Every structure is written in structure tokens, then in C-alpha cells.
């Protein structure tokens, strides 16, 4: 008999508020009552690591685990190493110390955010209060990014497609994306203000939850520029997508 369970995987943080926001988002997801869900973390949160989640689900008779990686981009090296450790791929693309997990259940691996239209809706809902005249405004999405070959390109593709979705939703004059790794924010802001000096720039952080990157790193990288920024991340994303069947293959993760 097939029994589904859901394993949500996010990075983890020493901040209790960060973990709480993730837990609240996961708890708010609609799913069948008989489908157990475990919110796990790649590191830091003891007792709630990925193997803990696998063990917990299998102890409840789960034969098929739907894995939901709560990460922003397919370009994350963490997606690569987690996929390998779960047996989704035979070898990791980049070096990793992660060992294969002990798993009896079948794994169904879903996708991270990338350019999910639900996430575009949420990003727009968080920046529209900053908007005064969309026809004279540009949206700039800023994410963590990657310098690694192959991973950088995946990050770029997802950022650009997601920015275009937000642009279309709000009727903005333009949209772009920038990564913190490598450090692109200032260069992209320079280009936007050079090309359209009479347009306001609305900056949206593409992160799972508010924290160090949204409150300190992004403002520091954009020091000296004029822009509008609320610092709100997309931690509530998973509240907006139902899981009406046990075999749903994606829950919209936050950024």
C-alpha cells in the first residue's frame, strides 16, 4: 500500500525567528489529513536535519516521500548535493561532503522556486505598496546567487524569468535581477539608472525569510543609490499554494 509523506528541506539558521517563519509557512500548507509532513533543515537545527525527517516519516509507514526543497534556485549547490544524497542523481555536479542518506521510501524530488508564477504573485504583493507610477518604475530582484559554472547560469535564468513575471503583473517599465554572489547589485543599479535616469527602482529581496542578507547585506551593497525597498522576503509563500492531493509535486517555497 502506498502512503505519501512530505519532507520539506530548507537551509537552517541559528535565528529562532527564521526557523519559526519557515515552520509557520509549512504548517499553513493545505494537504490531506493523512499525509504527514516534516520540516527539516540542511544544517544547524539539531534534531530536525534531513535524516531525522526521513526517519520520522518512515516510522509512520510512509512509502513515498515528496521532497520539497525550500530554496530559491535550481542553481543552488545545495540542491545538487541534496539530490545526490537522496539518490535522485548518481553523482553530485560539485564537490560535497554530504553522504547518501539511509532511505527505504521512494523519493519524489520537486523543484525549488526558480520562476514559479506563485512566487511572482507574492513578490508583487510585497512591492506594490512601494509603487506610485509603474510606467516609470523598474523592479530589481536581488538574490544570493552563485559564482560556480553551471550554477551561476541557472541562477541567472531563474532571476530574469521571475523578474519578467513581476514586471508583467505590475505593468512596470522594466525589470532585472542581480546576485550578491558574485557582487552584481551596484553594477546593475548603475546600468539601470544610466539607461533610465527618470525611473524609480523598486528593490525586492529574493530570500526565504528576513534576516542578515535582507536587512544588512543588500542595503550595504546599494549604499549611495536612491531606490525603494521594504526588505520583506517571501516567507509566506507556501500559504498560497494548496496541496490537495498526496501526489502534488510542488509546494511554492519562499525565497
Backbone as CSV, one residue per row, in Angstrom:
resi,resn,N_x,N_y,N_z,CA_x,CA_y,CA_z,C_x,C_y,C_z
1,UNK,0.850,-1.199,0.000,0.000,0.000,0.000,0.887,1.251,0.000
2,UNK,0.576,2.177,-0.872,1.343,3.414,-0.967,0.872,4.412,0.084
3,UNK,1.809,4.977,0.810,1.498,6.034,1.766,2.475,7.175,1.546
4,UNK,1.921,8.342,1.247,2.752,9.508,0.971,3.074,10.286,2.243
5,UNK,4.228,10.896,2.230,4.628,11.844,3.250,5.380,12.982,2.580
6,UNK,5.500,14.096,3.259,6.145,15.279,2.685,7.346,15.660,3.540
7,UNK,8.488,15.802,2.899,9.708,16.254,3.571,10.105,17.605,2.988
8,UNK,9.931,18.657,3.768,10.343,19.996,3.355,11.777,20.200,3.830
9,UNK,12.632,20.668,2.942,14.037,20.896,3.292,14.390,22.358,3.053
10,UNK,14.813,23.044,4.090,15.353,24.399,3.938,16.744,24.443,4.559
11,UNK,17.395,25.569,4.445,18.818,25.623,4.818,19.049,25.485,6.314
12,UNK,18.297,26.238,7.094,18.535,26.270,8.531,19.223,27.546,8.954
13,UNK,19.003,27.936,10.201,19.571,29.182,10.712,19.659,29.111,12.226
14,UNK,20.562,29.875,12.790,20.640,29.985,14.252,19.577,30.929,14.781
15,UNK,18.937,31.666,13.894,17.879,32.594,14.295,16.567,31.842,14.524
16,UNK,16.057,31.922,15.733,14.784,31.266,16.038,13.648,31.863,15.212
17,UNK,13.718,33.164,14.957,12.673,33.802,14.149,12.683,33.256,12.730
18,UNK,13.861,33.025,12.169,13.977,32.478,10.815,13.330,31.101,10.750
19,UNK,13.673,30.243,11.714,13.107,28.895,11.755,11.600,28.956,11.967
20,UNK,11.158,29.860,12.825,9.726,29.984,13.097,8.953,30.366,11.841
21,UNK,9.478,31.296,11.055,8.795,31.706,9.832,8.673,30.547,8.848
22,UNK,9.717,29.746,8.738,9.651,28.572,7.872,8.589,27.604,8.379
23,UNK,8.596,27.348,9.679,7.634,26.418,10.254,6.196,26.897,10.064
24,UNK,5.985,28.197,10.216,4.644,28.738,10.032,4.179,28.575,8.586
25,UNK,5.098,28.804,7.654,4.748,28.663,6.242,4.419,27.209,5.913
26,UNK,5.205,26.278,6.420,4.959,24.853,6.159,3.650,24.417,6.800
27,UNK,3.400,24.863,8.027,2.186,24.464,8.743,0.917,24.983,8.063
28,UNK,1.051,26.081,7.337,-0.128,26.682,6.700,-0.508,26.021,5.389
29,UNK,0.313,25.110,4.887,0.027,24.448,3.615,-1.149,23.490,3.773
30,UNK,-2.082,23.569,2.848,-3.224,22.653,2.861,-2.818,21.322,2.253
31,UNK,-3.127,20.247,2.955,-2.793,18.909,2.483,-3.789,17.922,3.081
32,UNK,-3.908,16.716,2.520,-4.783,15.704,3.115,-4.364,15.400,4.549
33,UNK,-5.327,15.187,5.413,-5.042,14.998,6.831,-4.172,13.777,7.105
34,UNK,-4.236,12.774,6.202,-3.475,11.550,6.445,-2.074,11.582,5.826
35,UNK,-1.653,12.744,5.331,-0.313,12.875,4.757,0.574,13.626,5.753
36,UNK,1.496,12.913,6.405,2.369,13.588,7.382,3.398,14.476,6.693
37,UNK,3.801,15.538,7.376,4.798,16.448,6.830,5.850,16.729,7.897
38,UNK,7.105,16.782,7.476,8.207,17.080,8.388,9.023,18.213,7.775
39,UNK,9.211,19.277,8.545,10.019,20.410,8.097,11.444,20.206,8.588
40,UNK,12.351,19.921,7.651,13.738,19.618,8.014,14.680,20.708,7.532
41,UNK,15.937,20.597,7.982,16.924,21.610,7.656,18.240,20.955,7.245
42,UNK,18.919,21.604,6.332,20.195,21.097,5.838,21.248,21.069,6.940
43,UNK,21.209,22.054,7.819,22.206,22.118,8.892,21.704,22.978,10.039
44,UNK,22.421,22.971,11.112,22.281,23.850,12.281,21.168,23.431,13.240
45,UNK,19.967,23.140,12.742,18.816,22.886,13.610,18.841,21.417,14.064
46,UNK,19.423,21.171,15.204,19.616,19.806,15.694,18.278,19.104,15.944
47,UNK,18.240,17.823,15.611,17.025,17.034,15.786,16.036,17.186,14.650
48,UNK,16.366,18.067,13.718,15.457,18.321,12.596,16.228,18.366,11.282
49,UNK,17.287,17.585,11.214,18.055,17.509,9.980,17.354,16.573,9.000
50,UNK,17.890,16.469,7.795,17.209,15.715,6.737,17.021,14.252,7.120
51,UNK,18.054,13.623,7.672,17.915,12.218,8.073,16.862,12.054,9.163
52,UNK,16.768,13.028,10.071,15.726,12.989,11.101,14.347,12.967,10.463
53,UNK,14.176,13.773,9.429,12.877,13.826,8.751,12.556,12.534,8.034
54,UNK,13.548,11.961,7.367,13.345,10.688,6.676,12.931,9.615,7.681
55,UNK,13.663,9.536,8.785,13.372,8.526,9.813,11.970,8.719,10.388
56,UNK,11.602,9.957,10.650,10.298,10.264,11.243,9.170,9.842,10.309
57,UNK,9.304,10.138,9.029,8.268,9.780,8.062,8.176,8.262,7.878
58,UNK,9.319,7.610,7.756,9.299,6.162,7.552,8.748,5.439,8.775
59,UNK,8.974,5.983,9.958,8.430,5.385,11.174,6.905,5.441,11.198
60,UNK,6.331,6.311,10.385,4.882,6.435,10.289,4.323,5.701,9.073
61,UNK,5.124,4.824,8.514,4.657,3.971,7.438,4.704,4.589,6.055
62,UNK,5.399,5.702,5.913,5.481,6.370,4.609,6.331,5.532,3.646
63,UNK,5.771,5.281,2.470,6.492,4.528,1.435,7.029,5.433,0.333
64,UNK,6.429,6.621,0.187,6.797,7.564,-0.866,6.922,8.952,-0.259
65,UNK,8.121,9.511,-0.339,8.378,10.825,0.242,8.445,11.876,-0.859
66,UNK,7.565,12.870,-0.786,7.620,14.016,-1.684,8.550,15.040,-1.046
67,UNK,9.678,15.265,-1.674,10.685,16.185,-1.127,10.485,17.570,-1.732
68,UNK,10.297,18.544,-0.870,10.103,19.930,-1.304,11.306,20.756,-0.871
69,UNK,12.223,21.084,-1.800,13.392,21.888,-1.430,13.017,23.364,-1.335
70,UNK,13.059,23.894,-0.135,12.662,25.279,0.100,13.857,26.191,-0.161
71,UNK,14.282,26.216,-1.417,15.415,27.023,-1.858,14.974,27.867,-3.047
72,UNK,15.675,28.968,-3.264,15.278,29.921,-4.293,15.532,29.416,-5.705
73,UNK,16.658,28.745,-5.921,17.075,28.490,-7.298,17.601,27.078,-7.510
74,UNK,17.355,26.559,-8.716,17.974,25.302,-9.133,19.484,25.459,-9.239
75,UNK,19.961,26.689,-9.244,21.386,26.967,-9.300,22.076,26.882,-7.950
76,UNK,21.344,26.544,-6.905,21.955,26.381,-5.593,22.761,25.087,-5.558
77,UNK,23.995,25.163,-5.084,24.794,23.944,-4.949,24.172,23.003,-3.920
78,UNK,23.361,23.550,-3.013,22.688,22.704,-2.033,21.675,21.778,-2.713
79,UNK,21.011,22.261,-3.749,20.075,21.404,-4.489,20.835,20.240,-5.106
80,UNK,22.008,20.515,-5.623,22.845,19.489,-6.240,23.239,18.424,-5.223
81,UNK,23.734,18.839,-4.063,24.212,17.862,-3.092,23.074,17.119,-2.407
82,UNK,21.960,17.791,-2.182,20.802,17.114,-1.576,20.241,16.074,-2.534
83,UNK,20.156,16.428,-3.818,19.675,15.477,-4.826,20.532,14.224,-4.840
84,UNK,21.848,14.429,-4.769,22.763,13.286,-4.750,22.563,12.440,-3.499
85,UNK,22.511,13.084,-2.339,22.409,12.342,-1.080,21.082,11.606,-0.952
86,UNK,20.063,12.073,-1.658,18.759,11.403,-1.645,18.650,10.334,-2.723
87,UNK,19.701,10.174,-3.534,19.688,9.158,-4.577,18.970,9.564,-5.839
88,UNK,18.679,10.866,-5.977,17.986,11.355,-7.170,18.932,11.381,-8.367
89,UNK,20.220,11.611,-8.111,21.237,11.616,-9.161,22.423,10.779,-8.698
90,UNK,23.120,10.137,-9.619,24.195,9.224,-9.211,25.423,9.914,-8.648
91,UNK,25.706,11.116,-9.105,26.889,11.847,-8.649,26.560,13.332,-8.535
92,UNK,27.173,14.033,-7.581,26.950,15.478,-7.499,27.734,16.196,-8.592
93,UNK,27.234,17.342,-9.012,27.924,18.133,-10.030,29.119,18.871,-9.438
94,UNK,29.005,19.225,-8.159,30.105,19.924,-7.492,30.518,19.123,-6.263
95,UNK,31.757,19.299,-5.777,32.228,18.531,-4.624,31.347,18.751,-3.398
96,UNK,31.133,17.697,-2.646,30.325,17.797,-1.427,30.818,16.800,-0.394
97,UNK,30.652,17.159,0.885,30.956,16.248,1.983,29.718,15.469,2.410
98,UNK,28.595,15.753,1.781,27.349,15.102,2.184,27.341,13.637,1.745
99,UNK,27.027,12.765,2.683,26.952,11.339,2.406,25.523,10.942,2.054
100,UNK,25.356,9.856,1.286,23.999,9.393,0.980,23.206,9.095,2.254
101,UNK,21.928,9.441,2.243,21.068,9.191,3.391,20.608,7.734,3.400
102,UNK,20.213,7.271,4.575,19.613,5.943,4.702,18.124,6.073,4.414
103,UNK,17.693,5.497,3.303,16.312,5.671,2.858,15.735,4.329,2.392
104,UNK,14.542,4.029,2.852,13.807,2.877,2.330,12.698,3.332,1.379
105,UNK,12.121,4.497,1.646,10.998,5.000,0.859,11.458,5.463,-0.530
106,UNK,10.509,5.532,-1.453,10.776,6.109,-2.767,10.771,7.630,-2.644
107,UNK,11.679,8.281,-3.358,11.825,9.731,-3.293,11.246,10.373,-4.553
108,UNK,10.417,11.397,-4.352,9.865,12.200,-5.451,10.349,13.633,-5.211
109,UNK,11.343,14.041,-5.979,12.023,15.319,-5.735,11.379,16.422,-6.573
110,UNK,10.916,17.491,-5.924,10.265,18.586,-6.629,11.263,19.723,-6.884
111,UNK,10.783,20.815,-7.381,11.661,21.913,-7.801,11.697,23.038,-6.776
112,UNK,12.802,23.780,-6.734,12.839,24.999,-5.919,12.034,26.116,-6.599
113,UNK,12.181,27.336,-6.119,11.366,28.454,-6.620,11.546,28.698,-8.115
114,UNK,12.772,28.958,-8.532,13.063,29.363,-9.907,12.124,30.497,-10.324
115,UNK,11.285,30.287,-11.342,10.401,31.378,-11.781,8.933,31.018,-11.571
116,UNK,8.636,30.318,-10.495,7.264,29.905,-10.204,6.323,31.118,-10.213
117,UNK,5.217,31.047,-10.952,4.302,32.187,-11.016,3.672,32.543,-9.672
118,UNK,3.535,31.558,-8.766,3.005,31.860,-7.439,3.956,32.782,-6.690
119,UNK,5.251,32.543,-6.837,6.239,33.396,-6.181,6.220,34.795,-6.786
120,UNK,6.013,34.869,-8.097,5.899,36.187,-8.737,4.720,36.952,-8.145
121,UNK,3.603,36.275,-7.929,2.434,36.916,-7.314,2.782,37.470,-5.935
122,UNK,3.497,36.664,-5.155,3.837,37.071,-3.787,4.815,38.238,-3.792
123,UNK,5.827,38.161,-4.659,6.779,39.269,-4.756,6.069,40.562,-5.143
124,UNK,5.154,40.449,-6.089,4.420,41.648,-6.499,3.579,42.192,-5.351
125,UNK,2.942,41.297,-4.597,2.105,41.748,-3.486,2.926,42.490,-2.436
126,UNK,4.210,42.160,-2.331,5.059,42.787,-1.328,5.690,44.099,-1.797
127,UNK,5.763,44.309,-3.121,6.390,45.555,-3.585,5.381,46.567,-4.126
128,UNK,4.130,46.134,-4.334,3.195,47.077,-4.953,2.906,48.284,-4.063
129,UNK,3.068,48.125,-2.739,2.875,49.274,-1.846,3.951,50.333,-2.064
130,UNK,5.083,49.938,-2.658,6.163,50.880,-2.942,5.935,51.628,-4.249
131,UNK,5.004,51.117,-5.038,4.812,51.654,-6.389,3.899,52.878,-6.398
132,UNK,4.295,53.855,-7.187,3.489,55.073,-7.356,3.069,55.274,-8.801
133,UNK,3.962,54.947,-9.729,3.690,55.100,-11.161,4.432,54.002,-11.905
134,UNK,3.812,52.806,-12.053,4.504,51.651,-12.643,5.155,51.927,-13.993
135,UNK,4.556,52.816,-14.757,5.098,53.108,-16.085,6.449,53.802,-16.015
136,UNK,6.809,54.287,-14.846,8.102,54.957,-14.668,8.902,54.288,-13.536
137,UNK,8.722,52.983,-13.408,9.408,52.240,-12.353,10.024,50.949,-12.901
138,UNK,11.137,50.543,-12.293,11.831,49.307,-12.660,11.945,48.438,-11.413
139,UNK,11.643,47.167,-11.571,11.777,46.221,-10.464,13.149,45.551,-10.544
140,UNK,13.857,45.523,-9.419,15.143,44.837,-9.340,15.064,43.746,-8.283
141,UNK,15.116,42.483,-8.717,15.139,41.354,-7.787,16.591,41.047,-7.427
142,UNK,16.867,40.898,-6.140,18.217,40.583,-5.694,18.205,39.269,-4.918
143,UNK,18.997,38.295,-5.402,19.096,37.005,-4.752,20.527,36.688,-4.366
144,UNK,20.710,35.579,-3.683,22.034,35.204,-3.197,22.998,34.930,-4.348
145,UNK,22.605,34.038,-5.280,23.415,33.766,-6.455,24.512,32.744,-6.221
146,UNK,25.325,32.535,-7.252,26.435,31.584,-7.209,27.473,31.986,-8.244
147,UNK,28.745,31.761,-7.913,29.830,32.024,-8.863,30.246,30.762,-9.622
148,UNK,29.665,29.630,-9.252,30.076,28.361,-9.838,29.552,28.209,-11.267
149,UNK,30.409,27.711,-12.154,29.992,27.456,-13.537,28.809,26.495,-13.553
150,UNK,27.834,26.804,-14.392,26.639,25.979,-14.472,25.588,26.429,-13.478
151,UNK,25.971,26.599,-12.236,25.041,27.049,-11.211,24.715,28.533,-11.388
152,UNK,25.733,29.316,-11.749,25.515,30.743,-11.993,24.489,30.951,-13.104
153,UNK,24.599,30.171,-14.169,23.679,30.316,-15.302,22.251,29.969,-14.904
154,UNK,22.073,28.952,-14.071,20.729,28.588,-13.609,20.136,29.689,-12.735
155,UNK,20.960,30.265,-11.882,20.507,31.396,-11.072,20.064,32.552,-11.972
156,UNK,20.888,32.868,-12.969,20.586,33.975,-13.863,19.259,33.757,-14.591
157,UNK,19.068,32.576,-15.125,17.834,32.274,-15.856,16.606,32.440,-14.972
158,UNK,16.669,31.890,-13.766,15.525,31.984,-12.862,15.227,33.413,-12.458
159,UNK,16.276,34.176,-12.135,16.091,35.580,-11.752,15.435,36.387,-12.871
160,UNK,15.944,36.216,-14.085,15.436,37.014,-15.204,13.991,36.663,-15.531
161,UNK,13.662,35.371,-15.501,12.286,34.973,-15.811,11.316,35.426,-14.725
162,UNK,11.754,35.321,-13.468,10.897,35.750,-12.368,10.699,37.260,-12.393
163,UNK,11.761,37.999,-12.674,11.652,39.457,-12.774,10.677,39.852,-13.877
164,UNK,10.717,39.136,-14.985,9.800,39.434,-16.093,8.350,39.166,-15.693
165,UNK,8.127,38.119,-14.919,6.756,37.841,-14.436,6.243,38.975,-13.552
166,UNK,7.104,39.445,-12.633,6.701,40.537,-11.741,6.446,41.810,-12.551
167,UNK,7.288,42.063,-13.535,7.104,43.226,-14.409,5.733,43.191,-15.082
168,UNK,5.361,42.043,-15.607,4.080,41.921,-16.301,2.905,42.070,-15.337
169,UNK,3.038,41.537,-14.142,1.958,41.637,-13.160,1.660,43.085,-12.789
170,UNK,2.732,43.860,-12.628,2.548,45.240,-12.172,2.506,46.276,-13.265
171,UNK,2.746,45.855,-14.515,2.797,46.817,-15.597,3.969,47.766,-15.479
172,UNK,5.085,47.280,-14.925,6.259,48.132,-14.725,6.994,48.371,-16.046
173,UNK,7.785,49.413,-16.058,8.515,49.771,-17.277,9.657,48.810,-17.561
174,UNK,10.160,48.161,-16.533,11.267,47.244,-16.732,11.510,46.406,-15.495
175,UNK,12.364,45.397,-15.639,12.712,44.538,-14.511,14.066,43.909,-14.788
176,UNK,14.775,43.601,-13.719,16.090,42.980,-13.856,16.386,42.202,-12.591
177,UNK,17.491,41.465,-12.620,17.905,40.700,-11.457,19.377,40.907,-11.185
178,UNK,19.774,40.749,-9.933,21.176,40.867,-9.549,21.475,39.861,-8.452
179,UNK,22.695,39.349,-8.448,23.130,38.399,-7.428,24.111,39.057,-6.471
180,UNK,24.080,38.592,-5.236,25.075,39.039,-4.262,26.379,38.281,-4.436
181,UNK,26.281,37.081,-5.011,27.449,36.253,-5.282,27.362,35.756,-6.729
182,UNK,28.134,36.346,-7.627,29.101,37.433,-7.435,28.387,38.763,-7.152
183,UNK,29.144,39.729,-6.714,28.581,41.016,-6.298,28.163,41.841,-7.517
184,UNK,26.871,41.767,-7.863,26.380,42.441,-9.064,25.497,43.639,-8.782
185,UNK,25.039,43.797,-7.545,23.991,44.762,-7.247,24.330,46.190,-7.690
186,UNK,25.516,46.664,-7.339,25.885,48.039,-7.680,26.006,48.219,-9.191
187,UNK,26.602,47.245,-9.870,26.774,47.351,-11.317,25.427,47.375,-12.028
188,UNK,24.496,46.552,-11.590,23.170,46.539,-12.213,22.447,47.845,-11.923
189,UNK,22.558,48.338,-10.688,21.921,49.609,-10.352,22.514,50.747,-11.185
190,UNK,23.820,50.755,-11.369,24.463,51.758,-12.224,23.855,51.733,-13.624
191,UNK,23.731,50.540,-14.174,23.211,50.418,-15.542,21.764,50.876,-15.637
192,UNK,20.937,50.468,-14.682,19.529,50.858,-14.714,19.366,52.375,-14.616
193,UNK,20.124,52.990,-13.730,19.987,54.431,-13.551,20.616,55.208,-14.705
194,UNK,21.583,54.600,-15.374,22.167,55.231,-16.552,21.204,55.147,-17.746
195,UNK,20.580,53.994,-17.911,19.690,53.792,-19.050,18.355,54.511,-18.886
196,UNK,17.856,54.554,-17.635,16.552,55.187,-17.392,16.642,56.057,-16.142
197,UNK,17.324,57.186,-16.241,17.570,58.023,-15.062,16.303,58.631,-14.465
198,UNK,15.229,58.681,-15.252,13.988,59.272,-14.757,13.031,58.217,-14.207
199,UNK,13.504,56.980,-14.032,12.681,55.902,-13.494,13.120,55.554,-12.070
200,UNK,12.146,55.277,-11.214,12.444,54.819,-9.856,12.735,53.319,-9.885
201,UNK,13.600,52.875,-8.988,13.928,51.449,-8.886,13.323,50.886,-7.603
202,UNK,12.515,49.838,-7.752,11.917,49.144,-6.616,12.705,47.859,-6.399
203,UNK,13.354,47.728,-5.257,14.202,46.568,-4.991,13.437,45.541,-4.159
204,UNK,13.459,44.288,-4.625,12.786,43.206,-3.917,13.791,42.104,-3.609
205,UNK,13.930,41.706,-2.339,14.863,40.627,-1.996,14.244,39.268,-2.305
206,UNK,15.020,38.411,-2.950,14.550,37.071,-3.278,15.170,36.097,-2.279
207,UNK,14.627,36.133,-1.053,15.117,35.293,0.034,13.937,34.655,0.754
208,UNK,14.217,33.527,1.393,13.176,32.791,2.101,12.594,33.597,3.250
209,UNK,13.442,34.284,3.974,12.985,34.980,5.172,13.838,36.208,5.420
210,UNK,13.272,37.160,6.177,14.062,38.317,6.554,15.224,37.896,7.439
211,UNK,16.333,38.578,7.299,17.500,38.239,8.103,18.690,39.078,7.694
212,UNK,19.870,38.521,7.894,21.117,39.242,7.660,21.228,39.784,6.237
213,UNK,20.890,38.958,5.237,21.042,39.395,3.853,20.055,40.502,3.491
214,UNK,18.817,40.396,3.983,17.807,41.390,3.623,17.958,42.689,4.404
215,UNK,18.419,42.586,5.644,18.480,43.793,6.475,19.833,44.488,6.450
216,UNK,20.915,43.729,6.142,22.243,44.331,6.178,22.987,44.279,4.844
217,UNK,23.050,43.109,4.234,23.881,42.963,3.035,23.333,43.772,1.860
218,UNK,22.060,43.622,1.560,21.510,44.345,0.410,21.608,45.861,0.595
219,UNK,21.166,46.427,1.733,21.331,47.881,1.916,22.791,48.322,1.816
220,UNK,23.724,47.515,2.321,25.141,47.881,2.243,25.619,47.881,0.799
221,UNK,25.211,46.876,0.011,25.644,46.804,-1.383,25.072,47.960,-2.210
222,UNK,23.930,48.500,-1.772,23.286,49.578,-2.522,23.475,50.942,-1.867
223,UNK,24.418,51.018,-0.953,24.677,52.290,-0.268,25.028,53.384,-1.279
224,UNK,24.373,54.533,-1.142,24.634,55.665,-2.025,23.665,55.774,-3.192
225,UNK,22.873,54.733,-3.420,21.890,54.759,-4.513,20.518,55.148,-3.974
226,UNK,19.712,55.691,-4.854,18.341,56.038,-4.498,17.429,54.927,-5.023
227,UNK,16.663,54.334,-4.144,15.761,53.249,-4.529,14.703,53.087,-3.437
228,UNK,13.695,52.286,-3.714,12.664,51.987,-2.721,12.789,50.518,-2.328
229,UNK,12.681,50.275,-1.016,12.963,48.927,-0.520,12.271,48.715,0.814
230,UNK,11.492,47.647,0.920,10.832,47.348,2.185,11.588,46.291,2.980
231,UNK,12.413,45.493,2.282,13.154,44.428,2.953,12.342,43.190,3.230
232,UNK,11.092,43.155,2.781,10.239,41.999,3.031,10.604,40.833,2.124
233,UNK,10.841,39.680,2.724,11.097,38.465,1.961,9.782,37.746,1.699
234,UNK,9.884,36.496,1.222,8.682,35.784,0.775,8.377,34.560,1.621
235,UNK,8.571,34.671,2.931,8.418,33.511,3.795,7.001,32.965,3.810
236,UNK,6.014,33.797,3.461,4.625,33.322,3.493,4.226,32.612,2.226
237,UNK,5.177,32.358,1.342,4.846,31.828,0.024,4.048,30.553,0.070
238,UNK,4.408,29.622,0.942,3.764,28.321,0.918,2.313,28.386,1.362
239,UNK,1.897,29.488,1.944,0.500,29.607,2.341,-0.412,29.781,1.134
240,UNK,0.151,30.099,0.017,-0.645,30.441,-1.141,-0.846,29.284,-2.103
241,UNK,-0.233,28.141,-1.849,-0.407,27.027,-2.764,-0.983,25.835,-2.019
242,UNK,-2.142,25.316,-2.429,-2.715,24.156,-1.759,-2.000,22.881,-2.154
243,UNK,-2.085,21.880,-1.296,-1.645,20.536,-1.668,-2.877,19.652,-1.490
244,UNK,-3.712,19.609,-2.504,-4.987,18.943,-2.410,-4.904,17.450,-2.617
245,UNK,-3.782,16.946,-3.140,-3.634,15.518,-3.333,-2.284,15.076,-2.827
246,UNK,-2.208,13.817,-2.424,-0.969,13.338,-1.834,0.189,13.364,-2.818
247,UNK,-0.093,13.340,-4.098,0.987,13.278,-5.088,1.258,14.621,-5.735
248,UNK,0.759,15.711,-5.116,1.145,17.028,-5.620,2.655,17.099,-5.681
249,UNK,3.192,17.678,-6.722,4.643,17.639,-6.907,5.340,18.940,-6.581
250,UNK,4.628,19.951,-6.089,5.354,21.162,-5.734,4.571,21.984,-4.735
251,UNK,5.271,22.471,-3.741,4.736,23.486,-2.856,5.573,24.719,-3.098
252,UNK,4.927,25.848,-3.259,5.702,27.044,-3.579,6.553,27.443,-2.395
253,UNK,7.868,27.346,-2.478,8.721,27.763,-1.396,8.945,29.262,-1.423
254,UNK,9.343,29.780,-0.327,9.693,31.172,-0.271,11.068,31.403,-0.769
255,UNK,11.508,32.656,-0.751,12.787,32.947,-1.344,13.902,32.979,-0.360
